């Protein structure tokens, strides 16, 4: 069962290490992690995609994350209306003769070519993870040399009541 868990944390050294350590100690598999600054100075947003066996384990993860000192808010947004995106850079073997064919292939995905060399192209694609995966699979027959993916980043759409767990904290 794939779950998307977001949290806001104080942006301090060691916070990411402590949180990933919590997952590791309990043998939870992290599929992806994204971390970045928020609109509030000194606060970062983390998005974890995790695979768990059942809902009870997801609830346990959230309770354990809330016990962490620098965690301000934790939300499991999997079952809510969300905006979720991923970025991928894909380096594909591409002789000049087939570049137009590749360009035609990537156009419906709104992907773009961000680098061209003598024997390859670097394609950038953003969107839902399924869209990114679909493009990678279509490019595979051309010869993928390298793939770099950011992992999912997400938050809830509009003004909806979030199923969150929040604790009172002071940002210093």
C-alpha positions as semicolon CSV with decimal commas, in nm:
position;residue;x (nm);y (nm);z (nm)
1;X;0,000;0,000;0,000
2;X;0,159;0,323;-0,120
3;X;0,119;0,625;0,113
4;X;0,219;0,990;0,065
5;X;0,317;1,152;0,394
6;X;0,405;1,520;0,414
7;X;0,549;1,707;0,706
8;X;0,681;2,046;0,797
9;X;0,993;2,054;1,010
10;X;1,234;2,304;1,158
11;X;1,520;2,347;0,913
12;X;1,806;2,236;1,137
13;X;2,106;2,009;1,090
14;X;2,034;1,642;1,154
15;X;1,653;1,656;1,119
16;X;1,641;1,459;0,794
17;X;1,887;1,203;0,935
18;X;1,675;1,149;1,249
19;X;1,356;1,107;1,047
20;X;1,501;0,865;0,793
21;X;1,662;0,679;1,083
22;X;1,315;0,631;1,231
23;X;1,202;0,466;0,907
24;X;1,516;0,251;0,890
25;X;1,495;0,126;1,250
26;X;1,140;0,008;1,192
27;X;1,215;-0,145;0,850
28;X;0,975;0,081;0,658
29;X;1,065;0,112;0,291
30;X;1,098;0,470;0,163
31;X;1,019;0,488;-0,207
32;X;1,111;0,857;-0,240
33;X;1,193;1,166;-0,033
34;X;1,177;1,529;-0,138
35;X;1,277;1,816;0,088
36;X;1,273;2,192;0,032
37;X;1,220;2,530;0,192
38;X;0,866;2,653;0,256
39;X;0,718;3,002;0,250
40;X;0,815;3,031;0,620
41;X;1,179;3,111;0,694
42;X;1,348;2,828;0,887
43;X;1,081;2,568;0,800
44;X;1,117;2,290;0,542
45;X;0,861;2,062;0,383
46;X;0,932;1,691;0,344
47;X;0,734;1,454;0,126
48;X;0,781;1,082;0,178
49;X;0,636;0,810;-0,040
50;X;0,636;0,488;0,160
51;X;0,513;0,134;0,106
52;X;0,334;-0,017;0,404
53;X;0,138;-0,338;0,451
54;X;-0,176;-0,179;0,596
55;X;-0,340;0,139;0,725
56;X;-0,244;0,061;1,086
57;X;0,126;0,082;0,999
58;X;0,073;0,418;0,826
59;X;-0,097;0,550;1,141
60;X;0,192;0,419;1,351
61;X;0,444;0,600;1,129
62;X;0,257;0,929;1,172
63;X;0,245;0,888;1,552
64;X;0,618;0,816;1,562
65;X;0,700;1,111;1,338
66;X;0,501;1,342;1,565
67;X;0,726;1,244;1,857
68;X;1,029;1,391;1,680
69;X;1,144;1,721;1,829
70;X;1,174;1,928;1,512
71;X;0,860;1,794;1,340
72;X;0,589;2,062;1,332
73;X;0,308;1,895;1,136
74;X;0,253;1,551;0,979
75;X;-0,015;1,461;0,722
76;X;-0,102;1,145;0,532
77;X;-0,246;1,302;0,215
78;X;-0,285;0,981;0,015
79;X;-0,665;0,975;0,022
80;X;-0,716;1,348;-0,030
81;X;-0,741;1,557;-0,347
82;X;-0,376;1,641;-0,408
83;X;-0,138;1,793;-0,658
84;X;0,158;1,553;-0,696
85;X;0,450;1,599;-0,933
86;X;0,784;1,446;-1,011
87;X;1,070;1,563;-1,233
88;X;1,291;1,331;-1,435
89;X;1,591;1,388;-1,656
90;X;1,643;1,111;-1,910
91;X;1,957;1,083;-2,123
92;X;1,878;0,890;-2,441
93;X;2,114;0,768;-2,712
94;X;2,012;0,966;-3,019
95;X;2,190;0,991;-3,349
96;X;2,091;1,302;-3,547
97;X;1,877;1,087;-3,780
98;X;1,628;0,986;-3,507
99;X;1,606;1,310;-3,306
100;X;1,290;1,429;-3,479
101;X;1,126;1,094;-3,406
102;X;1,213;1,130;-3,036
103;X;1,088;1,490;-3,032
104;X;0,755;1,374;-3,178
105;X;0,736;1,101;-2,913
106;X;0,794;1,334;-2,615
107;X;0,567;1,617;-2,734
108;X;0,236;1,472;-2,600
109;X;0,402;1,439;-2,257
110;X;0,492;1,810;-2,262
111;X;0,850;1,703;-2,209
112;X;1,137;1,910;-2,343
113;X;1,489;1,857;-2,468
114;X;1,725;2,039;-2,232
115;X;2,061;1,923;-2,371
116;X;2,188;1,796;-2,704
117;X;2,523;1,632;-2,768
118;X;2,671;1,449;-3,066
119;X;2,521;1,113;-2,967
120;X;2,253;1,183;-2,704
121;X;1,965;1,400;-2,586
122;X;1,864;1,491;-2,232
123;X;1,488;1,506;-2,191
124;X;1,312;1,674;-1,900
125;X;0,963;1,560;-1,801
126;X;0,744;1,667;-1,510
127;X;0,412;1,530;-1,398
128;X;0,252;1,256;-1,200
129;X;0,483;0,958;-1,140
130;X;0,276;0,738;-1,375
131;X;0,327;0,987;-1,660
132;X;0,702;0,999;-1,597
133;X;0,720;0,620;-1,591
134;X;0,518;0,592;-1,915
135;X;0,758;0,824;-2,100
136;X;1,063;0,638;-1,970
137;X;0,916;0,311;-2,097
138;X;0,852;0,462;-2,443
139;X;1,212;0,591;-2,456
140;X;1,366;0,259;-2,349
141;X;1,388;0,113;-2,705
142;X;1,605;0,411;-2,810
143;X;1,865;0,328;-2,545
144;X;1,846;0,506;-2,213
145;X;2,192;0,601;-2,090
146;X;2,092;0,761;-1,758
147;X;1,785;0,852;-1,554
148;X;1,764;1,095;-1,260
149;X;1,428;1,131;-1,080
150;X;1,337;1,368;-0,800
151;X;1,068;1,158;-0,635
152;X;0,715;1,276;-0,566
153;X;0,642;1,612;-0,409
154;X;0,282;1,690;-0,321
155;X;0,031;1,890;-0,124
156;X;-0,347;1,907;-0,094
157;X;-0,558;2,100;-0,343
158;X;-0,743;2,418;-0,247
159;X;-0,911;2,459;0,090
160;X;-1,000;2,116;0,222
161;X;-0,999;1,980;0,570
162;X;-0,675;1,790;0,603
163;X;-0,637;1,472;0,802
164;X;-0,337;1,602;0,989
165;X;-0,165;1,554;1,311
166;X;-0,017;1,874;1,443
167;X;0,165;1,955;1,760
168;X;0,235;2,293;1,910
169;X;0,589;2,405;1,849
170;X;0,785;2,723;1,859
171;X;1,009;2,812;1,568
172;X;1,331;2,960;1,697
